[in-house]
Amino acid sequence: MKMNIYTPVKAAQLFEWRRYNEAMEEAMQHLQFDPQSEDAFCIIANCWHFKGDNEKELKFYEKALKINPSNYNALYNISRFYLQTDQFEAFDQINQTALSYYPESSYLHVARGWYYFERNDQDAAQICADKALRIDPDNSFAHALCSQIAAVRFEYRKSRYHEKRALAHEHEDPDLWSLLAGATITRGDFRRTVQMAEQAVSLSPTPSFIRQLHSYRIADHWWYRWSFHITIFHQRLFKKKLVTLDLHIHAYARS
């Protein structure tokens, strides 16, 4: 978060210590003598995010954006909210606006990559992830996106590589653990998935993370794992048949 002499430093420190109620109280007191403090509104929004109230989070980010339409934290986190709630048209609009202000933000490119991934455009998602990693090779969320794309493509070794790269630089973000859990369950590593979901809940016990953990625990049973691996076997077999057919087509075209 960009700081200046009017930034509510104590509130920011309390937020870093995860004392969210105290951070919000301190930020609200700061707003009494500086009602145009966009940083204070962002701190309150961040607190509501980790307390699991996305509607209040969005409300305070929008207040920050009214004060400064180019506020990076507000633009990024509002776009993330739209992405997580499948409001793709709204996400597309605000993400493009954010990129016009911050074209070298690796996180904005990662967010756009997840947007393409959710719309089943893996190639476009990979392009965004690669661009983010060119800007910041240690961006954990870009590595998480690469891990998910690789898992969907049955490139499990590559998926695990990007998982390790993601965790090498970030351990304290519950959203990252949640995203990586999605990649591990795609690979069929159910126990690892539950462990990651548990880590997300331990960092932020919000209803969404708790629901995710519950669903993963249900999936971690022999009957579900057996059904899953049978399905994956057929998908991989079908993919190999498609590749073989594609090779025959190219061979015929060259003859």
C-alpha positions in Angstrom: 0.0 0.0 0.0 1.4 3.4 -1.0 2.1 5.5 2.1 2.2 9.2 2.7 2.2 11.5 5.8 -1.6 11.1 6.1 -1.6 7.3 6.0 -3.0 5.7 9.1 0.2 3.9 10.0 -1.0 2.4 13.2 -4.0 0.9 11.4 -1.8 -0.5 8.7 0.5 -2.1 11.4 -2.5 -3.7 13.2 -3.7 -5.1 9.9 -0.2 -6.7 9.3 -0.5 -8.2 12.8 -4.0 -9.6 11.8 -5.7 -7.7 14.5 -8.5 -6.8 12.1 -11.1 -5.3 14.5 -8.5 -3.0 16.1 -7.2 -2.1 12.6 -10.7 -1.1 11.5 -11.3 0.9 14.6 -8.0 2.8 14.2 -8.8 3.5 10.5 -12.2 4.8 11.3 -10.7 7.1 13.9 -8.3 8.3 11.3 -11.2 9.1 8.9 -12.6 11.5 11.5 -9.8 14.0 10.8 -9.0 12.9 7.3 -12.2 11.8 5.6 -10.5 11.7 2.2 -8.0 9.1 3.3 -8.1 6.5 0.5 -5.6 4.4 2.5 -7.9 4.2 5.5 -10.8 3.0 3.3 -8.5 0.3 1.8 -7.4 -0.9 5.2 -11.0 -1.3 6.3 -11.8 -3.1 3.1 -8.8 -5.4 3.5 -10.0 -6.2 7.0 -13.5 -7.1 5.8 -11.9 -9.3 3.2 -10.1 -11.4 5.8 -13.2 -11.4 8.1 -15.1 -12.9 5.2 -17.6 -10.1 4.4 -17.1 -9.5 0.7 -20.0 -7.1 0.4 -18.6 -4.7 3.0 -15.1 -5.2 1.5 -16.5 -4.0 -1.9 -18.3 -1.1 -0.3 -15.1 0.4 1.2 -13.0 -0.2 -1.8 -15.5 1.7 -3.9 -15.3 4.6 -1.4 -11.5 4.6 -1.9 -12.0 4.6 -5.7 -14.3 7.6 -5.5 -11.6 9.6 -3.9 -8.9 8.3 -6.3 -10.1 6.6 -9.5 -6.6 5.2 -10.0 -6.2 3.7 -6.6 -4.3 0.4 -7.3 -5.6 -1.5 -4.2 -9.2 -0.6 -4.9 -9.0 -1.4 -8.6 -7.3 -4.7 -8.1 -9.4 -6.0 -5.3 -12.7 -4.9 -6.8 -11.7 -6.8 -10.0 -10.8 -9.8 -7.9 -14.2 -9.7 -6.2 -16.0 -9.6 -9.6 -13.8 -12.5 -10.8 -14.6 -14.6 -7.7 -18.3 -14.0 -8.1 -18.3 -14.8 -11.8 -19.2 -11.3 -12.8 -17.0 -11.6 -15.9 -18.2 -8.6 -17.8 -17.7 -6.3 -14.8 -14.3 -7.8 -14.2 -13.2 -7.3 -17.8 -14.1 -3.6 -17.7 -12.4 -2.8 -14.4 -9.3 -5.0 -15.2 -8.8 -3.1 -18.5 -9.1 0.2 -16.7 -6.6 -0.9 -14.1 -4.1 -2.1 -16.7 -4.4 1.3 -18.5 -3.1 2.8 -15.3 -0.6 0.0 -14.3 0.4 -1.9 -17.5 3.4 -3.4 -15.6 1.5 -4.8 -12.7 2.1 -8.6 -12.7 -0.9 -9.1 -10.4 -3.3 -7.5 -12.8 -2.0 -9.8 -15.6 -2.4 -12.8 -13.3 -6.0 -11.8 -12.6 -6.7 -11.5 -16.3 -5.2 -15.0 -16.7 -7.6 -16.4 -14.2 -10.4 -14.7 -16.1 -9.4 -16.5 -19.3 -8.9 -19.8 -17.4 -12.5 -19.6 -15.9 -13.7 -19.1 -19.5 -11.9 -22.3 -20.6 -9.3 -20.4 -22.7 -6.1 -22.0 -21.3 -3.9 -20.6 -24.1 -4.8 -17.0 -23.3 -4.5 -17.7 -19.6 -1.0 -19.1 -20.1 0.0 -16.0 -22.1 -1.1 -13.8 -19.2 0.7 -15.9 -16.7 3.9 -15.8 -18.8 3.7 -12.1 -19.1 3.2 -11.7 -15.3 6.3 -13.9 -14.7 8.4 -11.8 -17.1 7.5 -8.8 -15.0 8.0 -10.6 -11.7 9.5 -14.1 -11.8 8.6 -14.6 -8.2 4.9 -13.8 -8.4 3.3 -16.6 -6.4 -0.1 -16.2 -7.9 1.3 -16.4 -11.4 3.0 -19.7 -10.4 -0.3 -20.9 -8.9 -2.1 -20.1 -12.2 0.6 -22.0 -14.2 0.2 -24.9 -11.7 -3.5 -25.1 -12.4 -3.1 -24.8 -16.2 -0.5 -27.6 -16.2 -2.7 -29.8 -14.0 -5.6 -29.4 -16.4 -3.3 -30.4 -19.3 -2.1 -33.5 -17.3 1.4 -32.0 -17.0 1.6 -33.0 -13.4 5.4 -32.6 -13.0 5.2 -29.0 -14.3 2.2 -28.4 -12.0 4.1 -29.5 -8.9 7.1 -27.4 -10.0 5.0 -24.2 -10.1 3.4 -25.2 -6.8 6.8 -25.3 -5.2 7.8 -22.0 -6.8 4.6 -20.4 -5.5 5.2 -21.5 -1.9 8.8 -20.6 -2.0 7.9 -16.9 -1.9 4.6 -16.8 -0.1 3.2 -18.8 2.8 0.8 -16.4 4.6 -1.9 -15.7 2.0 -5.0 -17.9 2.3 -6.1 -17.1 -1.2 -2.9 -18.6 -2.5 -3.3 -21.9 -0.5 -6.9 -22.1 -1.8 -5.8 -21.7 -5.4 -3.1 -24.3 -5.1 -5.6 -26.7 -3.6 -7.6 -26.4 -6.8 -4.5 -27.5 -8.8 -3.7 -30.4 -6.4 -7.3 -31.8 -6.6 -7.1 -31.5 -10.4 -4.0 -33.8 -10.2 -5.9 -36.2 -8.0 -3.7 -35.6 -4.9 -6.6 -35.5 -2.4 -4.8 -35.6 0.8 -2.5 -32.7 -0.3 -5.6 -30.8 -1.3 -7.1 -31.2 2.2 -3.9 -30.0 3.8 -3.8 -26.9 1.6 -7.5 -26.1 2.4 -6.8 -26.6 6.1 -3.9 -24.1 5.8 -6.2 -21.6 4.1 -8.7 -21.9 7.0 -6.0 -21.6 9.6 -4.9 -18.3 8.1 -8.5 -17.0 7.5 -11.4 -19.0 8.9 -14.0 -17.4 6.6 -17.2 -19.2 5.5 -15.9 -19.6 1.9 -12.7 -21.3 3.0 -14.5 -23.5 5.5 -17.0 -24.6 2.8 -14.1 -25.4 0.4 -12.4 -27.5 3.1 -15.6 -29.4 3.8 -16.1 -30.2 0.2 -12.5 -31.4 -0.2 -12.8 -33.6 2.9 -15.9 -35.2 1.4 -13.9 -35.8 -1.8 -11.0 -37.5 0.1 -12.8 -40.9 0.4 -11.9 -44.1 -1.5 -15.1 -44.3 -3.5 -14.7 -40.7 -4.8 -10.9 -41.1 -5.4 -11.6 -44.3 -7.4 -14.3 -42.7 -9.5 -12.0 -39.7 -10.1 -9.1 -41.7 -11.3 -11.3 -43.8 -13.6 -12.5 -40.5 -15.1 -9.0 -39.1 -15.5 -7.8 -42.3 -17.1 -10.5 -42.0 -19.8 -9.8 -38.3 -20.3 -6.1 -38.9 -20.7 -6.8 -41.9 -23.0 -9.1 -39.7 -25.1 -6.4 -37.0 -25.2 -3.8 -39.4 -26.4 -6.2 -40.6 -29.1 -6.7 -37.1 -30.2 -2.9 -36.5 -30.4 -2.4 -39.7 -32.4 -5.2 -38.7 -34.8 -3.6 -35.2 -35.1 -0.3 -36.8 -36.0 -1.9 -39.0 -38.7 -3.6 -35.9 -40.2 -0.3 -34.0 -40.4 1.5 -37.1 -41.8 -1.3 -37.4 -44.5 -1.0 -33.7 -45.3 2.7 -33.9 -45.8 2.4 -37.0 -48.1 
